[in-house]
């Protein structure tokens, strides 16, 4: 029973297949010597590339699909195997006419042609542009195969196509005499196209000889590239130039387009005068040149599939770019660029139609099948017209320049004649004056003789005066010796001053080393605070700003202090060392960890040390901010005297102002508020003196200001601490040196610290 069911299914399939064949079979009629087989075709796409002809031609193979376009069989770019089948029968069963089958698309890598009659393979030809040209049954630039449809029954024609480019399989059947007729017309038209382009290239070279214009010399390069591309696309390159060199025959298609782009870009440099008229368009044209170079390199070193994708994807943008630079040149006053714009507008239209036809968007007809050749001829003709216009304009400008030069020469000659006449008259007048002066000189000579006698008498008097001057010189020499002795004394004093200055400088440098030794080392800071940064810049060698840190392990607290002493340099440094000593006593020895209490104790210590009262003239004091991290309760305590605390929590910045007083003030009894901050998330804290925010600079020589400093802190707070330091230092340098700042120097000590605390 099961075998019977399978048999029924098989019969049903055979009947269905036969019905499909009878529905789309191609009938060859004696009255029609030319037939397009697309509307009678079936196709199958094998993505695995593993199906062989035996499987495809098997009666049980049912995956063929009817082609639904009457133009020709075509597909997008792909690397699958494409099978096409056409079933053929004779109109008159007794005739055995000869037919030719043409696949009119040369850039196919592999084309296998099979003919099957009554289930038997009667013909098989393997060809393609990756197979030697000599293997073709008919030596033609397209793929032409002989076909005989004998007697009754169906003759099935199969094509197996594999290619890295666009897949197009236009199948046409001709009687041999009809093929010869159509082919001869095509070759004549192609020869006309070739002749026009060659003639334009030769005219460009000939015109270069008298003009020496580089654009005429470059003009043939894109023309030759277009000839090679059209030859390659039509198969003539493989037929006539490289029949035994498959590599060059395939490379020439993308390579010729790349050379065309390079040639057009180079042509634009000299023809459109881009460098002088529009630097922007000049740079864009170099971008087009880069596209062309990439296309050439891709054609030489990349696989054909990749190379053809590159040139296809860049040809339209390149053409639009060339059209754009042409329009720019015309707008900027290049009169002969109008023909250039017209040529590339027409060519861009032709190129869009060509690409649309290749992708199946634009219908295939007599116009669109040759649209690119028409576009090439019109473009080259208009470009040569533009070159001719350029030469005509050049000659016109040259003639105008010659006329201007002749006019200038005539004007100069007339001016010169007038000046010669004026000069001659001046010389005549001068001669008359010289005669008069000669008479005067003769009378003056007589007077000089008498004057000479007077001079001799005066000479004797001068001799007496000279003797008196010698006596004066002796006195001056004595005075010079005294001045030399005084100069030696001044030089000795200068040496003593330099020695004193050196001793003073050495003392200050030694003070700097002492202050550096007192300040917490980087190792100490890193141990107490895991994430921190320090920006510390004394105005002079030593600083009145100082920082201090300590970890109270007993109470599990970390303390950070930033202080700004009155003044800077040596006085400020002295106060900073005093402050460090008091902090050692207050925090380390006495164990005080409350920020407000630390400030009160520091105020009392300074007050007692300086013995300040309202009548004293000493005005030394200290601003200080104290931050204490209570690790046990995850809270931060802060108190400040003229020193604020800025902190960023959850991308929000907060500003706690310190008390409006300085430590060591006259009033020994002061009140200081202590602020408490809960650590709900990672928080960045910033303590700083007023040196950074008070620095002058910027475009208008103004202070950075506390507001701008807070904006900077919020801006960089999300970065790691070291990157925050770099950002703040870079802003400071750009601020102080902006616009050749007239101040251009640091006005106060700078201390800015940041720590990040994670709960």
C-alpha positions in Angstrom: 0.0 0.0 0.0 2.8 2.4 0.9 4.6 1.7 -2.4 1.4 2.5 -4.3 1.1 5.9 -2.5 4.7 6.8 -3.4 4.0 5.8 -7.0 0.9 8.0 -7.1 2.8 10.9 -5.7 5.6 10.4 -8.3 3.1 10.3 -11.1 1.4 13.4 -9.8 4.7 15.2 -9.6 5.7 14.2 -13.2 2.3 15.3 -14.5 2.6 18.6 -12.7 6.2 19.1 -13.9 5.2 18.3 -17.5 2.3 20.8 -17.2 4.8 23.5 -16.0 7.1 22.7 -18.9 4.4 22.9 -21.5 3.3 26.2 -20.0 6.7 28.0 -20.2 8.4 26.1 -23.1 10.0 28.2 -25.8 8.8 27.4 -29.3 11.3 28.3 -32.1 9.5 29.7 -35.2 11.0 29.9 -38.6 9.5 33.4 -39.0 11.3 34.7 -35.9 15.1 34.6 -36.3 15.6 36.3 -33.0 14.2 35.3 -29.6 14.6 36.5 -26.0 14.5 33.5 -23.7 14.0 35.4 -20.4 10.2 35.0 -20.3 10.5 31.2 -20.7 13.3 30.7 -18.1 13.4 28.9 -14.8 16.0 29.6 -12.1 17.5 28.1 -9.0 20.0 29.6 -6.5 22.4 27.2 -4.8 23.9 29.0 -1.8 26.0 26.0 -0.9 27.8 25.8 -4.3 27.7 22.0 -4.0 24.9 21.0 -6.4 26.2 19.3 -9.6 24.5 19.0 -13.0 23.3 15.5 -12.4 21.3 16.6 -9.3 20.0 19.8 -11.1 18.9 17.9 -14.3 17.3 15.0 -12.4 13.5 14.7 -13.1 12.9 14.6 -9.3 14.5 18.0 -8.8 11.6 20.4 -8.1 13.3 23.6 -6.9 13.3 25.6 -10.2 11.3 28.8 -10.1 9.7 30.6 -13.1 11.4 33.9 -13.9 8.9 36.7 -13.8 10.6 39.3 -16.0 10.6 39.4 -19.8 13.9 41.5 -20.0 16.7 39.1 -18.8 17.6 37.0 -15.8 19.5 39.1 -13.2 20.4 39.1 -9.5 22.2 41.3 -7.0 25.8 40.8 -6.1 26.3 37.4 -4.6 28.7 34.4 -4.4 26.2 31.6 -4.8 25.8 29.3 -7.8 22.9 30.3 -10.2 21.2 27.7 -12.4 18.9 28.8 -15.3 16.9 26.4 -17.5 15.0 27.0 -20.7 12.9 24.3 -22.4 12.8 24.5 -26.2 10.8 22.9 -29.0 10.6 23.3 -32.8 7.6 24.9 -34.5 8.1 22.4 -37.3 9.1 19.0 -35.9 10.8 17.8 -39.1 13.2 20.8 -39.4 16.7 20.9 -37.8 17.6 24.6 -38.0 20.9 25.9 -36.6 20.7 28.4 -33.8 23.1 30.4 -31.8 22.6 31.1 -28.1 24.2 34.3 -26.8 24.7 35.3 -23.1 25.2 39.0 -23.6 27.1 39.9 -20.4 30.9 39.4 -20.5 31.9 39.9 -16.8 30.8 36.4 -15.6 33.6 34.4 -14.0 32.3 30.9 -14.8 29.6 29.9 -17.3 28.7 26.2 -17.9 26.4 25.5 -20.8 24.5 22.2 -21.0 22.0 20.8 -23.6 19.8 17.9 -22.7 17.5 16.0 -25.1 15.3 13.0 -24.0 17.2 12.8 -20.7 20.6 12.6 -22.3 23.4 15.3 -22.2 24.2 16.1 -25.8 26.4 19.2 -25.3 28.5 20.8 -22.5 30.8 23.8 -22.7 32.7 25.4 -19.7 33.8 29.0 -20.3 33.8 32.4 -18.5 36.2 35.2 -18.0 38.1 33.1 -15.5 38.7 30.4 -18.2 41.1 30.9 -21.1 39.5 32.7 -24.1 40.6 29.9 -26.4 38.1 27.5 -24.7 35.1 29.3 -26.1 33.3 27.4 -28.9 32.8 30.6 -30.9 35.5 33.3 -30.5 33.4 36.2 -29.5 33.6 38.8 -26.7 30.2 37.5 -25.4 29.4 33.9 -24.6 28.0 32.4 -27.8 27.1 28.7 -28.1 25.8 26.6 -31.1 22.4 24.9 -30.6 20.4 22.4 -32.6 16.8 21.6 -31.7 16.1 18.3 -33.5 12.7 16.8 -34.3 10.0 16.4 -31.7 10.2 16.6 -28.0 11.7 19.1 -25.5 15.3 20.2 -25.7 16.4 21.7 -22.3 19.2 24.3 -22.1 20.9 24.8 -18.8 23.3 27.5 -17.6 25.4 27.3 -14.5 26.8 30.7 -13.5 29.2 31.7 -10.7 30.7 35.2 -10.4 32.0 37.7 -7.9 30.3 40.6 -9.6 26.8 41.4 -10.6 24.9 38.4 -11.9 23.2 39.0 -15.2 22.2 36.3 -17.7 20.6 37.8 -20.8 19.9 34.8 -23.0 19.0 35.4 -26.7 18.7 32.9 -29.5 19.6 33.9 -33.1 19.7 32.3 -36.4 23.3 32.6 -37.5 22.6 35.1 -40.3 20.6 37.3 -37.9 23.4 37.1 -35.3 25.9 38.2 -37.9 23.7 41.1 -38.9 23.0 42.4 -35.4 26.7 41.8 -34.3 28.1 43.8 -37.2 25.8 46.8 -36.4 26.9 46.6 -32.7 30.6 46.4 -33.6 30.2 49.5 -35.9 28.6 51.4 -33.1 31.2 50.3 -30.7 34.0 51.3 -33.1 32.4 54.7 -33.5 32.3 55.1 -29.7 36.0 54.0 -29.5 37.0 56.3 -32.4 35.4 59.4 -30.8 37.1 58.8 -27.4 40.5 58.1 -29.1 40.2 61.2 -31.2 39.5 63.3 -28.2 42.5 61.9 -26.3 44.8 62.5 -29.3 43.4 66.1 -29.7 44.2 66.7 -26.0 47.8 65.6 -26.5 48.1 67.7 -29.7 46.7 70.8 -28.1 49.1 70.5 -25.2 52.1 71.0 -27.5 51.4 74.7 -28.3 49.7 75.6 -25.1 51.9 73.8 -22.5 48.7 73.6 -20.4 48.9 70.5 -18.0 45.1 70.0 -18.1 45.4 69.0 -21.9 48.2 66.5 -20.9 46.1 64.9 -18.2 42.9 65.0 -20.2 43.6 61.7 -22.1 44.1 59.7 -18.8 40.4 59.4 -17.8 39.5 58.9 -21.5 41.9 55.8 -21.8 40.5 54.5 -18.5 37.0 54.8 -19.8 37.9 53.0 -23.0 39.5 50.1 -20.9 36.4 50.0 -18.6 34.0 49.8 -21.6 36.2 47.2 -23.3 36.3 45.2 -20.1 32.5 45.3 -19.5 31.8 44.3 -23.1 34.4 41.5 -23.2 36.6 43.1 -25.8 39.6 43.4 -23.4 39.6 39.6 -22.8 39.1 39.0 -26.6 41.8 41.3 -28.0 44.1 42.4 -25.2 44.5 39.6 -22.6 43.1 36.4 -24.1 45.7 34.3 -22.2 46.0 36.5 -19.1 42.9 35.9 -16.9 44.3 37.9 -14.0 44.7 41.1 -16.0 41.4 40.6 -17.9 39.5 40.6 -14.6 41.6 43.3 -12.7 41.1 45.8 -15.5 37.4 46.5 -14.7 37.8 47.9 -11.2 41.4 49.2 -12.0 40.1 51.3 -14.9 37.5 53.0 -12.8 40.1 53.8 -10.1 42.4 55.3 -12.8 39.5 57.3 -14.1 38.8 58.8 -10.7 42.5 59.6 -10.2 42.7 61.2 -13.7 39.5 63.3 -13.2 40.8 64.5 -9.8 44.2 65.5 -11.3 42.5 67.1 -14.3 40.4 69.2 -11.9 43.5 70.6 -10.1 44.7 72.3 -13.2 41.5 72.9 -15.2 39.3 74.3 -12.5 42.0 76.4 -10.8 40.7 75.2 -7.4 43.7 76.2 -5.3 43.4 79.8 -6.3 39.6 80.1 -6.5 38.4 77.9 -3.5 40.8 76.3 -0.9 37.8 74.3 0.4 37.0 72.8 -3.0 40.7 72.2 -3.5 40.8 70.1 -0.3 37.6 68.3 -1.3 39.1 67.4 -4.7 42.1 65.9 -2.9 39.5 63.8 -1.0 38.3 62.6 -4.4 41.9 61.9 -5.4 42.2 59.8 -2.3 39.0 57.8 -3.2 40.6 57.1 -6.6 43.9 55.9 -5.1 42.0 53.6 -2.7 40.0 52.2 -5.6 43.3 51.6 -7.6 45.0 49.9 -4.6 41.8 47.9 -3.9 41.7 46.7 -7.5 45.4 45.6 -7.4 45.5 43.9 -4.0 41.9 43.0 -3.0 39.7 40.2 -4.3 37.6 41.0 -7.3 34.4 40.8 -5.3 35.6 43.4 -2.8 37.2 45.6 -5.4 34.1 45.8 -7.6 32.0 46.7 -4.5 34.4 49.5 -3.7 34.4 51.1 -7.2 30.6 50.6 -7.5 30.0 52.2 -4.1 32.4 55.2 -4.7 31.8 56.0 -8.4 28.5 57.9 -7.8 29.8 59.9 -4.7 33.0 60.7 -6.6 31.0 62.0 -9.6 28.8 64.1 -7.3 32.0 65.4 -5.6 33.5 66.3 -9.0 30.2 68.1 -10.0 30.3 70.0 -6.7 33.8 71.3 -7.2 32.9 72.3 -10.7 29.9 74.3 -9.5 32.2 76.0 -6.9 34.7 76.9 -9.5 32.0 78.4 -11.7 30.5 80.4 -8.9 34.0 81.8 -8.0 34.4 83.2 -11.5 35.7 80.3 -13.7 33.8 81.1 -16.9 34.7 77.9 -18.8 33.5 75.6 -15.9 30.0 75.8 -17.2 30.8 73.1 -19.8 32.4 71.0 -17.1 29.2 71.2 -15.0 27.0 70.2 -18.0 29.3 67.3 -18.8 29.3 65.8 -15.3 25.5 66.5 -14.8 24.8 64.4 -18.0 27.4 61.8 -16.9 25.9 61.5 -13.4 22.5 61.0 -14.9 23.9 58.3 -17.2 25.7 56.7 -14.3 22.6 56.6 -12.1 20.7 54.9 -15.0 23.5 52.5 -15.5 23.6 51.5 -11.8 19.8 51.3 -11.7 19.9 49.0 -14.7 22.6 46.8 -13.1 20.4 46.5 -10.0 17.2 45.8 -11.9 15.5 49.1 -10.9 15.7 50.7 -14.4 14.3 48.7 -17.4 16.8 47.2 -19.9 16.2 48.6 -23.4 18.2 50.0 -26.3 18.8 53.3 -24.5 19.7 52.0 -21.0 21.9 49.2 -22.3 24.3 51.7 -23.9 23.6 54.7 -21.6 27.1 54.7 -20.0 28.7 54.8 -23.5 26.4 57.7 -24.5 27.3 59.5 -21.2 31.0 59.0 -21.8 30.9 60.4 -25.3 28.9 63.4 -24.3 31.0 64.0 -21.2 34.3 63.8 -23.1 33.0 66.0 -25.9 31.8 68.7 -23.4 35.1 68.5 -21.5 37.1 69.0 -24.7 34.7 71.9 -25.5 35.5 73.3 -22.1 39.2 73.0 -22.7 38.7 74.7 -26.1 36.8 77.5 -24.3 39.5 77.8 -21.8 42.1 78.1 -24.6 39.9 80.7 -26.3 39.6 82.7 -23.1 43.3 82.3 -22.6 44.0 83.8 -26.0 41.5 86.6 -25.5 43.1 87.5 -22.2 46.5 87.3 -23.8 45.5 89.6 -26.6 44.0 92.0 -24.1 47.2 91.9 -22.1 49.3 92.5 -25.3 47.1 95.6 -26.1 47.5 96.9 -22.6 51.3 96.4 -22.8 51.5 98.2 -26.2 49.4 101.0 -24.8 51.6 101.2 -21.7 54.7 101.2 -23.9 53.3 104.1 -26.1 52.3 106.1 -23.0 55.8 105.5 -21.5 57.4 106.6 -24.8 55.4 109.8 -24.9 56.1 110.5 -21.2 59.8 109.9 -21.8 59.9 112.4 -24.7 58.2 115.0 -22.6 60.7 114.4 -19.8 63.7 114.7 -22.2 62.4 118.1 -23.4 61.9 119.2 -19.8 65.4 117.9 -18.8 67.1 119.7 -21.8 65.5 123.0 -20.7 66.6 122.4 -17.2 70.2 121.7 -18.4 70.3 124.9 -20.4 69.2 126.9 -17.4 71.7 125.1 -15.2 74.5 126.0 -17.7 73.6 129.7 -17.5 73.6 129.5 -13.7 77.1 127.8 -13.7 78.5 130.7 -15.8 77.2 133.1 -13.2 78.6 131.0 -10.4 82.1 130.8 -12.1 82.3 134.6 -12.1 81.3 134.7 -8.4 84.0 132.0 -7.6 86.7 134.1 -9.2 85.8 137.1 -7.0 85.6 134.8 -4.0 89.1 133.5 -4.8 90.5 137.0 -4.3 88.7 137.3 -1.1 90.1 133.9 0.1 93.6 135.1 -0.4 93.1 137.9 2.0 91.3 135.6 4.4 94.3 133.2 4.3 96.5 135.9 5.8 94.0 136.3 8.6 94.0 132.5 9.2 97.8 132.4 9.6 97.5 135.0 12.3 94.7 133.0 14.0 96.9 129.8 13.7 99.5 131.4 16.0 96.7 132.1 18.5 95.5 128.5 18.3 99.0 127.2 19.1 98.9 129.1 22.3 95.4 127.6 23.1 96.7 124.1 22.3 99.4 124.5 24.9 96.8 125.5 27.5 94.7 122.4 26.5 97.7 120.1 27.1 97.9 121.3 30.6 94.2 120.6 31.1 94.7 117.0 29.7 97.2 116.4 32.5 94.7 117.4 35.1 92.0 115.0 33.4 94.4 112.1 33.5 94.8 112.5 37.3 90.9 112.6 37.6 90.7 109.4 35.5 93.0 107.5 37.9 90.8 108.6 40.8 87.7 107.3 38.9 89.4 104.0 38.2 90.1 103.5 41.9 86.4 104.2 42.7 85.3 101.7 40.0 87.5 99.0 41.6 85.8 99.7 44.9 82.3 99.4 43.3 83.3 96.1 41.8 84.4 94.8 45.2 81.1 95.9 46.7 79.2 94.0 43.9 81.1 90.8 44.7 80.2 91.2 48.3 76.5 91.7 47.4 76.5 88.7 45.1 78.0 86.6 47.9 75.4 87.8 50.3 72.6 87.1 47.8 73.9 83.6 47.3 74.0 83.0 51.0 70.5 84.3 51.3 69.3 82.1 48.4 71.0 79.0 49.9 69.3 79.8 53.2 65.9 80.0 51.5 66.5 76.8 49.6 67.5 75.1 52.9 64.3 76.5 54.4 62.4 74.9 51.5 63.9 71.5 52.3 63.0 71.9 55.9 59.4 72.8 55.0 59.2 69.9 52.5 60.4 67.6 55.2 57.7 68.8 57.6 54.9 68.5 55.1 53.3 64.9 54.8 55.1 62.8 52.3 53.3 61.2 49.4 53.6 57.8 51.0 51.8 59.1 54.1 49.0 60.7 52.0 48.5 57.5 50.0 48.3 55.5 53.3 45.7 57.7 54.9 43.7 58.5 51.7 43.5 55.9 49.0 42.2 58.3 46.3 43.5 61.9 46.4 45.3 64.6 44.5 47.5 67.5 45.6 48.1 70.7 43.7 50.8 72.6 45.6 52.6 75.6 44.1 54.5 78.1 46.3 54.6 81.7 44.9 58.2 82.0 45.9 60.6 79.2 46.9 58.8 78.5 50.2 55.1 78.8 50.9 52.8 80.2 53.5 50.2 77.5 52.5 50.6 74.0 54.1 48.7 70.8 54.4 48.6 68.2 57.2 47.2 64.7 57.7 47.0 62.1 60.4 45.2 58.8 61.0 43.9 58.2 64.6 43.7 54.5 64.6 42.3 54.4 68.2 39.1 56.3 67.2 39.3 55.0 63.6 39.4 58.5 62.1 41.4 60.2 59.3 42.2 63.9 59.5 43.0 66.3 56.6 43.9 70.0 57.2 44.6 72.7 54.7 45.9 76.1 56.0 46.8 79.5 54.5 49.2 81.7 56.6 49.4 85.4 56.4 51.8 86.4 53.6 54.0 84.1 51.5 57.7 83.4 51.1 59.9 83.2 54.2 57.3 84.9 56.6 54.5 82.6 55.5 56.8 79.6 55.7 57.7 80.5 59.3 54.0 80.6 60.2 53.4 77.3 58.4 56.1 75.6 60.5 54.6 77.1 63.7 51.2 75.8 62.6 52.6 72.3 61.9 54.1 72.2 65.5 50.8 73.2 67.1 48.9 70.5 65.1 51.4 67.9 66.3 50.6 68.9 69.9 46.8 69.3 69.5 46.0 66.2 67.3 48.8 63.7 67.9 49.8 64.3 71.5 46.4 65.5 73.0 44.3 63.3 70.7 41.7 66.0 69.7 39.8 64.9 66.6 36.9 67.4 66.6 37.4 69.9 63.7 35.8 72.8 65.7 37.9 72.0 68.8 41.1 71.7 66.7 40.4 75.2 65.3 39.7 76.7 68.8 42.9 75.2 70.2 45.0 76.4 67.3 43.5 79.9 67.7 44.4 79.9 71.4 47.9 78.7 70.7 48.6 81.3 68.1 47.1 84.0 70.3 49.3 83.1 73.2 52.4 82.7 71.1 52.0 86.0 69.2 50.7 87.8 72.4 48.3 89.7 70.3 46.2 92.6 71.6 44.4 95.5 69.9 47.4 97.8 70.3 50.0 95.5 68.7 51.1 96.1 65.1 51.6 92.4 64.3 48.9 91.2 62.0 50.0 87.5 61.6 47.1 85.0 61.4 46.1 81.8 59.8 43.1 80.5 57.7 42.4 76.8 58.1 40.0 74.1 57.1 39.7 70.8 59.0 38.1 67.6 57.6 37.7 64.5 59.8 36.5 61.1 58.4 34.7 59.1 61.0 35.1 55.6 59.4 33.1 53.9 62.1 29.9 56.0 61.7 30.6 56.7 58.0 30.3 60.5 58.5 32.6 63.4 57.6 33.0 66.4 60.1 34.1 69.8 58.9 34.9 73.1 60.4 36.7 76.1 58.7 38.1 79.5 59.5 38.0 81.6 56.3 38.4 78.2 54.5 35.4 76.6 52.7 34.7 72.9 51.9 33.4 71.9 48.5 32.1 68.3 48.0 30.3 66.4 45.2 27.8 63.7 46.0 25.5 62.0 43.5 26.6 64.5 40.7 25.5 67.4 42.9 28.0 70.0 44.3 27.7 71.4 47.8 29.5 74.4 49.3 30.1 74.8 53.1 31.5 78.2 54.0 34.0 78.5 56.9 33.7 81.0 59.7 34.3 84.6 58.8 37.4 84.9 61.0 41.1 84.0 61.0 43.0 82.0 63.7 45.1 84.1 66.0 42.6 87.0 66.1 42.3 89.5 68.9 39.3 87.8 70.4 40.5 84.7 72.2 37.0 83.5 72.8 35.4 82.6 69.5 32.6 80.2 68.4 33.1 77.8 65.5 30.3 75.7 63.9 31.0 72.0 63.0 29.3 70.5 59.9 28.4 66.8 59.6 28.0 65.1 56.2 26.6 61.5 55.9 28.4 59.2 53.4 25.5 57.6 51.5 27.6 57.1 48.4 31.1 57.8 47.1 31.8 61.5 47.7 34.7 63.8 46.6 35.8 66.5 49.0 38.0 69.5 48.1 39.9 71.9 50.5 41.9 74.8 49.1 43.4 78.2 49.9 42.5 81.3 48.1 45.5 81.3 45.8 43.9 79.4 42.9 40.6 81.3 42.8 42.3 84.8 43.2 44.7 84.2 40.3 44.3 86.9 37.5 44.2 85.9 33.8 41.8 85.0 31.0 41.0 87.2 28.1 40.1 90.2 30.4 42.7 89.8 33.2 40.2 88.9 35.8 40.2 86.5 38.7 39.3 82.8 38.3 36.8 83.3 41.2 35.3 80.9 43.7 32.2 80.3 41.5 34.3 79.3 38.4 36.4 77.0 40.6 33.3 75.2 41.8 32.1 74.8 38.2 35.5 73.3 37.3 35.3 70.9 40.3 31.8 69.7 39.3 33.0 69.3 35.7 35.9 67.1 36.5 34.5 65.3 39.7 33.5 62.1 37.8 37.1 61.5 36.7 39.8 59.7 38.7 41.7 62.0 41.1 44.9 62.2 39.1 43.0 63.2 36.0 41.2 65.9 38.0 44.5 67.3 39.0 45.8 67.4 35.4 42.5 69.1 34.3 42.7 71.8 37.0 46.4 72.4 36.3 45.8 72.7 32.5 43.0 75.2 33.1 45.2 77.3 35.5 48.1 77.4 32.9 45.7 78.4 30.1 44.1 81.0 32.3 47.3 82.6 33.5 48.8 82.7 29.9 45.6 83.5 28.0 45.8 86.2 25.3 49.5 87.1 26.2 48.2 88.1 29.7 49.7 91.3 30.9 50.2 89.9 34.4 51.5 86.4 33.3 52.7 85.5 36.8 51.5 83.8 40.0 50.3 86.3 42.6 49.9 84.0 45.7 50.7 80.5 47.0 48.4 77.8 45.6 47.2 74.8 47.6 44.3 72.6 46.3 43.6 69.1 47.6 40.9 66.6 46.7 40.1 63.2 48.3 37.4 60.6 47.3 35.8 58.7 50.2 33.8 55.5 49.5 31.4 54.3 52.3 
